[in-house]
């Protein structure tokens, strides 16, 4: 029976119903917190951005943040929301002070939606305003008012406090990863010199802005002292290192634009132009930008972002009726960068040498590159190594954010994943045996080695990760010694030649169950010994227990449970205090007595993973 199209089929949703029904329109996606762009971090940012806007307007010099696995609390010391408008600010769409550019001239949040989305998507949402010796407090749940307290006296300093717990009905068994929050908050301090952020007992503060950002994020010193330039609405820091590729940090009005935008495109173009003009040489752009590490921040009026998550700038001008962003950056760098290079001839000399070395290396492997590209194109016509998905560059941001490629080893594992995957968003790349240890090798090997050349082509990262084909690069190997070894070799490859893949949190490890515990009525998949014992207790007497020794032992029908909505991914994260080069030297370099002692002291291998002692000897080697 065909459903009738009548007046009864037309519905009008109130603000909170619409947000809960279509959360992607407001926070990009949901997610459980394992990815840095999952919705729970967007919820936090929406609340925190309001406090940042207060600081940018000159009100309050610190912000206190407390986050547990599930609860977030943000307390600023700004002016405090006008008490009579507190309920409107939290629960009426398109309500806020940021429409008045005289009050919030260069703000992050502009559309009056953000904090309302947090309210609607939270199981518990509490907002308090401390203002001129009084306090107003309102409790919500899923956007509905639970308790509207009367205004009372207070001795607390002015400001706003927001506490929220995201709704598990939407976000599942979510958790906040401190590493993601830590990076986010540090970036806020770099963009707001003089601001103190207290986060779970840690104090974040920056005196020198983007100069501190580069110093804190580079694991080795640049080839020349960091060039740090500041203007009225622009700040830039840049140097060159010895790493492969390019590394950028971009911001608009204190908001990190992880996907870049027109301001970053303009910066890249103008830097190349200014350097060509300074040396009066027509250098290839790739040679100028090879190994560059740079941060660029601009402040513009009424910024236009390409989505509510504000990760990519769409504005072309510094203000609705102002100069273009490209011309503004061009005027600034043409004067300031040119002056800097004239005043600092030693830096100019080092930069010239670096460009010439990059040019020499590029030309040395250009022939190999061409052959490798041709080979990759031919293979792609009938490529059995890559089973692609349907995501393409014209897909929506939401679809592209879910795009995933599984890197597997062996026909049985790749076959199981291929048969059970979502062909719309999930691709599979099959390795042939263990990949090469690339530590200590040059980028020439990426083109000479068929596996790495085809993987590079599949990911579309030869020219950098801006056009990365997949948002999630997932290493899917067996949970045994060989599988761990393959993981290390792949991680080494990315850290060596494409470190931005790791630094931008695109690289993950697929977590698959180690055990299956079942009886005739129930089946439990267990990822640890603890989960196995708990499942045995639930199943009762005579359970059937299976130990999965490899991915190939998991049937396609079962695999659907592990790579679908409940997929468990462990992001590959770098600790701030770790030097990538030193770490690779220790773990993947030539064998040393220190490394042998470390492995022996820390080796933990289950008995059923070891068939003979030679495996242990191989690991130590």
C-alpha positions in Angstrom: 0.0 0.0 0.0 1.4 3.4 -1.0 1.4 5.9 1.9 -0.9 8.9 1.2 0.6 12.3 0.9 -1.7 14.5 3.0 -1.7 17.3 5.6 -1.2 14.7 8.3 2.2 13.6 6.8 3.6 17.2 7.2 5.3 17.7 10.5 6.9 20.7 12.2 9.7 19.8 14.7 10.7 22.0 17.5 14.3 23.1 17.8 15.5 20.2 20.1 13.6 17.5 18.1 15.3 18.6 14.9 18.8 18.7 16.4 18.3 15.2 17.9 16.9 13.9 14.7 19.6 15.4 12.4 22.6 15.9 14.7 25.0 15.7 11.7 23.7 19.1 10.5 25.0 20.7 13.8 28.0 18.7 15.0 29.2 16.8 11.9 28.8 13.3 13.2 28.2 11.4 16.4 31.0 8.9 17.2 32.2 7.5 20.6 35.3 9.7 21.1 37.9 7.5 19.4 38.3 10.1 16.6 39.2 13.7 17.1 36.3 14.9 14.9 33.7 12.9 16.8 30.7 14.8 18.0 31.5 14.9 21.7 34.6 17.0 21.0 32.4 19.4 18.9 30.0 19.7 21.8 32.9 20.7 24.1 34.3 23.2 21.5 30.9 24.9 21.2 30.8 25.5 24.9 34.5 26.5 25.1 34.4 28.8 22.1 31.9 31.0 24.0 34.5 31.4 26.8 37.2 32.1 24.3 35.1 34.8 22.7 34.8 36.5 26.1 38.6 36.4 26.5 39.1 37.8 23.0 36.9 40.7 24.0 39.1 41.4 27.0 37.1 39.8 29.8 38.6 37.1 32.0 42.2 35.8 31.9 41.6 32.1 32.8 39.2 29.3 32.0 38.9 26.2 34.1 38.1 22.8 32.4 37.3 19.5 34.1 36.6 16.4 32.0 36.0 12.9 33.1 35.1 10.0 30.8 31.6 11.3 30.4 31.1 14.7 32.1 32.4 18.1 31.0 32.6 21.3 33.0 33.8 24.7 31.7 34.0 27.8 33.9 35.1 31.1 32.5 35.6 34.5 34.3 34.1 36.8 31.7 31.1 39.1 32.1 28.6 36.3 32.7 25.4 35.9 30.6 22.7 38.5 31.4 20.6 36.6 33.9 17.3 37.4 32.3 18.5 35.9 29.0 20.1 32.8 30.4 17.3 30.4 29.4 17.0 32.0 25.9 20.8 31.7 25.3 20.6 28.0 26.2 17.3 27.0 24.5 16.2 29.4 21.8 17.6 29.0 18.4 19.4 31.9 16.7 19.8 33.7 20.0 23.0 35.3 21.0 25.0 38.5 21.2 27.3 37.6 18.3 25.0 39.1 15.7 26.1 42.5 17.0 29.5 42.9 15.5 30.2 45.9 17.9 30.2 43.4 20.8 31.8 40.4 19.2 33.6 41.7 16.1 35.8 38.7 15.3 34.1 35.8 17.0 34.3 32.1 16.4 30.6 31.3 17.0 28.2 33.5 14.9 25.0 31.6 14.2 23.5 31.3 17.7 23.1 27.5 17.3 26.1 25.9 19.1 25.3 25.9 22.7 21.7 24.9 21.9 22.9 21.9 20.1 25.0 20.9 23.2 21.9 21.2 25.3 19.6 19.2 23.0 22.2 16.4 22.6 23.0 16.1 26.4 21.4 13.9 29.0 22.3 16.6 31.5 23.0 20.2 30.8 23.5 22.8 33.6 24.2 26.4 32.9 25.1 29.0 35.6 25.8 32.7 35.2 27.6 34.7 37.9 27.0 38.4 37.3 27.4 41.4 39.6 27.0 39.5 42.9 24.1 37.3 41.7 23.8 33.8 40.3 21.2 32.2 38.0 21.2 28.4 37.4 19.1 26.3 35.0 19.1 22.5 34.6 18.1 20.8 31.3 17.8 17.3 30.0 17.7 16.7 26.2 16.8 20.4 25.7 13.9 20.4 28.2 14.0 22.5 31.3 14.2 20.3 34.4 14.8 23.0 37.0 14.8 26.8 36.7 16.3 28.2 39.9 15.6 31.6 41.2 18.2 34.3 41.2 20.2 34.4 44.4 23.2 36.2 45.9 26.7 35.0 45.2 30.3 35.9 46.2 31.7 34.2 43.1 33.5 36.3 40.5 31.6 37.1 37.3 31.5 34.4 34.5 29.7 31.5 33.1 29.8 27.8 34.0 28.5 25.0 31.8 28.3 21.3 32.8 27.0 18.7 30.4 26.9 14.9 30.0 26.3 13.8 26.3 23.4 11.5 25.8 24.4 7.9 25.6 21.3 7.1 23.6 23.0 9.0 20.8 26.7 8.7 21.4 26.8 5.1 22.8 29.5 4.1 25.2 31.6 7.2 24.6 34.7 8.5 26.3 36.9 11.6 26.0 40.5 11.0 25.1 42.7 13.4 27.1 45.2 13.5 24.2 42.7 15.1 21.9 41.5 17.6 24.5 45.0 18.4 25.5 46.0 19.3 21.9 42.8 21.4 21.4 43.4 23.4 24.6 47.1 24.0 23.9 46.1 25.4 20.5 43.7 27.8 22.2 46.5 29.2 24.3 48.8 29.6 21.3 46.1 31.7 19.6 45.3 33.7 22.8 48.6 34.7 24.3 48.2 35.5 28.0 45.2 33.2 28.5 45.6 30.5 31.2 43.6 27.3 30.8 43.5 24.9 33.8 42.6 21.4 32.6 42.3 18.5 35.0 45.1 19.8 37.1 47.3 20.9 34.2 48.1 24.5 33.4 48.4 25.6 29.8 49.8 29.0 29.0 51.6 30.6 26.0 53.5 33.9 26.0 54.8 33.8 22.4 51.8 32.5 20.4 52.6 30.6 17.2 56.3 30.6 18.0 55.5 28.4 21.0 53.3 26.2 18.9 56.0 25.3 16.5 58.6 24.9 19.2 56.3 22.6 21.2 55.3 20.5 18.1 58.6 20.0 16.4 60.6 17.1 17.7 63.9 18.5 16.3 65.1 22.0 15.7 64.4 23.7 12.4 67.1 24.3 9.9 67.0 28.0 10.8 65.4 30.0 13.7 61.6 30.2 13.4 60.4 33.2 11.4 57.7 34.8 13.6 55.7 37.6 12.0 52.7 39.4 13.5 50.3 42.0 12.1 47.0 43.5 13.3 44.9 40.6 12.1 47.5 38.0 11.1 50.2 36.0 12.8 52.6 33.6 11.0 55.4 31.3 12.2 57.5 29.1 9.8 60.7 27.2 9.4 62.0 24.2 7.4 63.0 20.8 8.9 64.5 17.6 7.7 61.2 15.7 7.5 59.4 14.7 4.3 56.3 16.5 3.3 54.7 19.7 4.5 53.2 20.5 7.9 50.7 23.3 8.5 48.6 24.5 11.4 45.9 27.0 10.4 43.5 29.0 12.5 40.7 31.6 12.1 39.6 33.7 15.0 41.2 31.3 17.4 39.5 28.3 15.8 41.7 25.6 14.4 40.8 24.9 10.8 42.1 21.4 10.5 40.9 21.1 6.9 42.4 24.5 6.0 40.5 26.8 3.7 41.2 29.8 1.6 43.5 31.5 4.1 45.9 28.5 4.1 45.7 28.2 0.3 46.6 31.9 0.1 49.5 31.5 2.5 51.0 28.6 0.5 50.8 30.5 -2.7 52.1 33.8 -1.4 55.1 32.2 0.5 56.3 30.6 -2.7 55.8 33.9 -4.6 57.7 36.0 -2.0 60.6 33.5 -1.9 60.9 33.4 -5.7 60.9 37.2 -5.8 63.5 37.5 -3.0 66.0 35.1 -4.7 65.0 36.1 -8.2 64.8 32.5 -9.2 61.9 30.6 -10.6 62.0 27.7 -8.1 59.5 24.9 -8.3 56.8 25.4 -5.7 57.4 21.8 -4.4 61.0 22.5 -3.7 60.2 25.7 -1.8 57.6 24.0 0.4 59.3 20.7 0.9 59.8 20.1 4.6 58.2 23.4 5.6 56.6 23.6 9.0 54.3 26.6 9.4 51.4 28.1 11.4 49.1 30.8 10.1 46.3 32.5 12.0 44.0 35.3 10.8 41.2 37.2 12.3 38.3 38.2 10.1 34.9 39.7 10.5 31.9 37.4 10.1 33.8 34.3 9.0 32.0 31.8 6.8 32.9 28.2 7.5 31.9 25.3 5.2 30.1 23.4 8.0 28.9 23.9 11.6 32.1 22.1 12.8 34.1 25.1 11.5 37.1 23.1 10.3 37.4 24.7 6.9 37.2 28.4 6.1 35.0 29.4 3.1 35.3 33.2 3.4 37.2 35.0 0.6 37.4 38.4 2.3 38.7 39.7 5.6 35.3 41.4 6.1 32.1 41.4 4.1 33.1 44.6 2.3 36.9 44.3 2.8 40.0 43.3 1.0 40.4 39.7 -0.1 42.3 37.3 2.2 44.8 36.5 -0.5 45.6 40.1 -1.1 45.8 40.8 2.6 48.3 37.9 3.2 50.2 38.9 0.0 50.6 42.5 1.2 51.7 41.4 4.7 54.3 38.7 3.6 55.6 40.7 0.6 56.7 43.3 3.1 57.4 41.4 6.4 58.9 38.2 5.1 61.0 40.0 2.5 62.3 42.4 5.2 63.1 39.5 7.5 65.2 37.7 4.9 67.1 40.9 4.1 67.8 41.6 7.8 68.7 37.9 8.5 71.1 36.9 5.7 72.2 33.7 7.5 68.6 32.5 7.6 68.2 33.4 3.9 71.4 31.4 3.1 70.2 28.3 4.9 66.8 28.5 3.3 68.3 28.8 -0.2 70.5 25.7 0.5 67.5 23.8 1.6 65.5 24.7 -1.5 68.4 23.7 -3.7 68.8 20.3 -1.9 65.1 19.6 -2.3 65.4 20.4 -6.0 68.4 18.1 -6.4 66.6 15.2 -4.7 63.4 15.8 -6.7 65.3 15.7 -10.0 67.2 12.6 -8.9 64.1 10.5 -8.4 61.9 12.2 -11.1 62.4 9.4 -13.5 61.6 6.8 -10.9 58.5 8.8 -9.9 57.2 8.8 -13.5 57.7 5.1 -13.9 56.1 4.5 -10.5 53.1 6.7 -11.4 52.6 4.9 -14.7 52.8 1.5 -13.0 50.3 2.6 -10.3 47.9 3.8 -13.0 48.1 0.5 -15.0 47.7 -1.6 -11.8 44.7 0.5 -10.8 42.8 -0.7 -13.9 42.8 -4.2 -12.6 44.1 -3.8 -9.1 43.5 -6.8 -6.9 45.4 -5.1 -4.0 42.8 -2.3 -3.7 39.2 -3.0 -3.4 37.9 0.6 -3.4 34.7 2.1 -2.0 32.3 4.5 -3.6 33.4 7.7 -1.7 34.8 10.3 -4.1 36.0 13.9 -3.7 32.5 15.3 -4.6 30.9 13.4 -1.8 29.4 15.3 1.2 31.7 16.2 4.0 29.8 13.8 6.3 30.3 10.9 3.8 34.0 11.7 3.4 34.4 11.8 7.1 33.4 8.2 7.3 35.6 7.0 4.5 37.9 4.2 5.6 40.6 2.0 4.2 41.7 -1.3 5.9 45.3 -2.3 5.3 45.4 -6.1 5.7 48.0 -8.9 5.2 47.1 -12.1 3.6 44.3 -13.3 1.3 42.1 -14.8 4.0 42.0 -11.7 6.2 41.4 -9.3 3.3 38.8 -11.6 1.9 36.8 -11.7 5.1 36.8 -7.9 5.4 36.1 -7.4 1.7 33.0 -9.6 1.9 31.7 -7.9 5.1 32.6 -4.3 4.6 30.3 -1.4 3.7 31.2 -0.9 0.0 29.9 2.7 0.2 32.5 3.9 2.7 35.1 1.1 3.3 38.0 0.1 1.1 40.5 -2.7 1.5 44.2 -2.7 0.6 46.0 -6.1 0.7 49.7 -6.4 1.6 51.8 -9.1 0.2 53.8 -10.4 3.2 55.7 -8.2 5.6 56.5 -4.7 4.3 60.0 -3.3 4.2 61.5 -1.5 7.2 61.9 2.0 5.8 63.8 3.5 8.7 67.0 5.1 7.5 65.9 5.0 3.8 65.2 7.9 1.5 61.8 8.6 -0.3 63.2 7.0 -3.4 62.2 3.7 -1.8 58.5 4.7 -1.8 58.6 4.7 -5.6 60.9 1.7 -6.1 59.0 -0.6 -3.7 55.8 -1.8 -5.4 53.8 -2.2 -2.1 54.5 1.3 -0.9 54.1 2.9 -4.3 50.7 1.4 -4.8 49.7 2.2 -1.2 50.7 5.8 -1.7 48.7 5.9 -4.9 45.7 4.4 -3.3 45.8 7.0 -0.5 46.4 9.8 -2.9 49.1 11.3 -0.7 52.1 11.7 -3.1 51.6 15.5 -3.1 50.7 15.7 0.6 47.6 14.7 2.7 45.3 17.6 1.6 43.6 15.2 -0.9 43.8 12.2 1.3 41.3 9.7 -0.1 40.2 8.2 3.2 39.7 9.9 6.6 40.5 6.6 8.5 43.5 4.6 7.6 43.1 1.4 9.6 45.8 -1.2 10.1 44.1 -4.6 10.3 46.5 -7.3 11.3 46.4 -10.5 13.4 46.9 -10.1 17.1 50.1 -12.2 17.1 53.8 -11.5 16.9 53.8 -11.3 13.1 50.8 -9.0 13.1 52.4 -6.7 15.7 55.5 -6.6 13.5 53.6 -5.6 10.4 51.9 -2.8 12.5 55.3 -1.4 13.5 56.6 -1.5 9.9 53.5 0.4 8.6 53.6 2.9 11.4 57.3 3.5 10.6 56.5 4.0 7.0 53.9 6.7 7.8 56.1 8.4 10.4 59.0 8.5 8.1 57.5 9.8 4.9 54.0 11.0 5.8 54.1 12.1 9.4 51.0 14.3 9.0 48.9 11.1 8.5 49.8 10.3 12.1 49.8 13.8 13.6 46.4 14.6 12.1 45.1 11.3 13.7 44.1 9.6 10.5 46.0 6.3 11.4 44.3 3.7 13.5 44.6 0.1 14.6 41.5 -2.2 14.2 40.6 -3.9 17.4 39.1 -7.3 16.8 37.9 -9.9 19.4 40.4 -12.4 20.8 37.7 -14.8 22.0 34.1 -15.9 21.2 32.1 -17.3 24.1 28.7 -18.8 23.3 26.0 -21.3 24.1 22.9 -22.2 22.1 21.2 -18.9 23.0 23.9 -16.3 23.4 27.2 -15.2 21.8 29.7 -12.8 23.3 32.8 -11.5 21.5 35.6 -10.6 23.9 38.5 -8.3 23.4 40.4 -9.2 26.6 40.8 -11.9 29.2 38.6 -9.9 31.5 35.8 -9.7 29.0 36.2 -13.5 28.4 35.8 -14.3 32.1 32.8 -12.0 32.3 31.2 -13.7 29.3 31.8 -17.2 30.7 30.0 -16.1 33.9 27.0 -14.9 31.9 26.8 -18.0 29.6 27.0 -20.5 32.5 27.9 -24.1 32.2 29.8 -25.7 29.3 30.4 -22.7 27.1 32.0 -23.0 23.7 35.1 -20.9 23.8 37.0 -20.0 20.6 40.4 -18.2 20.5 40.7 -16.3 17.2 44.4 -16.6 16.3 44.0 -14.6 13.0 41.6 -12.4 11.2 41.1 -15.1 8.6 39.4 -17.3 11.2 36.6 -14.8 11.6 33.8 -15.4 9.1 32.5 -12.5 7.0 29.1 -12.7 8.7 30.9 -12.2 12.1 33.2 -9.5 10.8 30.2 -7.3 10.0 29.8 -6.8 13.8 33.4 -5.6 14.2 33.7 -3.1 11.3 30.2 -1.6 11.4 28.7 1.0 13.8 30.4 -0.6 16.8 33.8 -0.7 15.2 36.6 -0.4 17.8 39.5 1.7 16.6 42.6 2.6 18.5 44.2 5.8 17.2 47.9 5.9 16.8 48.9 8.9 18.9 52.3 10.6 19.5 53.1 11.8 22.9 54.1 15.5 22.9 57.4 14.7 24.8 58.4 12.0 22.3 60.9 12.7 19.5 59.8 10.8 16.4 63.3 10.4 15.0 64.7 9.2 18.4 61.8 6.8 18.8 62.4 5.3 15.3 66.1 5.1 15.9 65.5 3.1 19.1 62.7 0.7 18.0 63.4 0.4 14.2 67.1 1.2 13.9 70.1 -1.0 14.1 70.0 -3.5 17.0 71.6 -2.4 20.2 72.0 -4.1 23.6 69.7 -1.4 25.1 66.9 -2.4 22.8 67.4 -6.1 23.4 67.2 -5.5 27.1 64.1 -3.4 26.7 62.3 -6.1 24.6 63.2 -8.9 27.0 62.1 -6.9 30.0 58.8 -6.0 28.5 58.0 -9.1 26.4 54.5 -10.5 27.1 53.4 -13.3 24.8 50.5 -15.6 25.5 51.5 -19.3 25.4 49.1 -20.2 22.5 50.7 -17.4 20.4 54.1 -19.0 20.5 54.8 -22.2 18.6 58.5 -22.3 19.3 61.2 -20.2 21.0 62.5 -19.0 17.6 59.6 -16.5 17.4 60.9 -14.8 20.6 64.4 -14.7 19.1 63.0 -13.1 15.9 61.2 -10.4 17.9 64.4 -9.6 19.8 66.3 -9.3 16.5 
